[in-house]
């Protein structure tokens, strides 16, 4: 049996794509290995969302070039968004690549491997499928055996759409993943059933904009705010599957977010009490230039829908600081929104120009120094909010789904609350896959600390905090 070493950069969709490729390779008698010295194939699944990600891939390819010279026969495959965006230019910069595979052509990996000679003549499959062109996969083909999933075998990712139709001015995704194509509901449900049968307890549905799932199956008809739509219908079917303890999804675009979707969180506890709803900016002018198709008032309305349905709904978001032309006053509007919404956490980034996007050509590019200062202020504000929330959680009992055991310390387990807050617990038992009540005893901006309630073997004197500021009761 041959060995494959996989490295994944980027979002959860890339993680799901890597698992899919591992499944295909498993069918070709490849086994996953973390030991580079025994790998016959190196598979790099790449991200192109930021310029630094591409540089990281090129640096890694330089290391693999030297390894390949020492070990003839080793093959290198580059998949994902860098492969799609750079194409022939990447092959010119790194001729050691044997296989180049875009995210829309993953099913062609076995064919490319069979055609690859490893002698310096690369084979590739780039471009995007059109609606109706998706290859029908064999029943169960996407399901990766639990030994191939990494440290978290409880949560499994299922891509429900490919591509994006929004063309936000800062985003490269429509150029690297193509236009939006929805998978058929029965195919998604079959995959979820098989994952649950193979040990999953939590399913996370993925798409660049999951809220618009299925609209292409309805001739791209836009939904009204009060209409269920295909995505809500899909959630209602998935959440009732036997064996499912939690259902999550990401990423949502606020302009497609509907009130029935918010209500679904109140209707079924397995939906949890957490929602990731990216806003990117708290200023209407910046949102318009970003082409986000939503105003701050409309975004606040979506937040109100969620908290009317579930008053203690935890919400996270994405934010970009230093977008071209952003003034100090416009940035301060973002700070005001963060203070108002009281996010559980944020993913905040300095604006990074991507070649081919409209924003990269805009005047008013912000200096690194200004972006650094704004990002520091934003993170400091969110850290203070997160710490207040951690303090408020102390003394409460939270339902925690345990996801994995620490590799360094087998007596330490990590899970997430219904609000998606990370919890660390010490135990002499086996918690992975269990959903248990946990008394929160402390926490910091990274994780809460707790003790499992009601079972002596699940209890531990865990009062030490690993990093950062902490609160403790």
ZIDALIN-V993544 format. One line per field, one symbol per residue. ss: DSSP state (H for helix, E for strand, C for the rest). psi: psi as a letter, one per 30 degrees, with the letter a starting at -180 (. if undefined). burial: 1 if it has 16 or more other C-alpha atoms within 10 Angstrom, else 0. Layout:
ss = ???
psi = ???
burial = ???
This chain:
ss = CEEEEEEECCCHHHHHHHHHHHHHHHCCCEEECCCHHHCCEEEEEECCCCHHHHHHHHHHHHHHHHHHHHCCCCEEEEEEHHHHHHCHHHHHHCCCCCEEECHHHHHHHHHHHHHCCCCCCCEEECCCCCCCCCCCCCCCCCCCCHHHCCCCCCEEEEECEECCCCCCCCCCHHHHHCCCEECCHHHHHHHHHHHHHCCCCEEEEECCCHHHCCHHHHCCCCCCCCCCHHHHHHHHHHCCCCCCCEEEEECEEHHHCCHHHHHHHHHCHHHCCEEEEECECCCHHHHHHHCCCCCHHHHHHHHHHHHHHCCCCEEEEEEEECCCCCCHHHHHHHHHHHHHHCCCEEEEEECCCCCCCCHHHCCCCCCHHHHHHHHHHHHHHHHHHHHHHHHHHCCCEEEEEEEEECCCCCCEEEEEECCCCEEEEECCCCCCCCEEEEEEEEEECCCEEEEECCCHHHCCCCCCCCCCCEEEC
psi = klkkkkkklblfeeeeeeeeeeeeeefghkkkkfjffgkfkkjjjlkgfleeeeeeeeeeeeefeeeeefikfklkkklaeeeeeebeeeeefiffkekkjlfggefgeeeeeffkfggfjklljlakllkffkkklkkgefkkkffgfafjfekkkjkflkakgehkffkfeffffalkkklkeeeeeeeeeeeefgfkfkkjkkleiffgkfeffhhhkkllfgkdleeeeeeeeefgkkfkekkllklkkffgkleeeefeeffjfffahkkjjkeelgkeeeeeefhfgkleeeeeeeeeeefeejegkkkllkkkkgkkfkleeeefeeeeeeeeeikelljkkkkjkkkfleffgklgkkleeeeeeeeeeeeeeeeeeeeeeeeffkflkkjkjkelkkeejfgklkaklfggkkkkkkkfajfkfkjlkkkkfalafellklkkkfjefgklijgkkelllllk.
burial = 00111101110111111111111111000111100000111111111110001100110010011001000001111111111110100110000111111111111110011001010001111111100000000000011101001001111111111111011111111111111111101001101111110011111111111111111100000000000011110111011000011111111111111111111111000111111111111111011011010111001101111110110011111011111101000111111011000111110111111100111100001100001001100110011011111110110011111111100000111111111111111110001111111111111111111111000001110110100001110
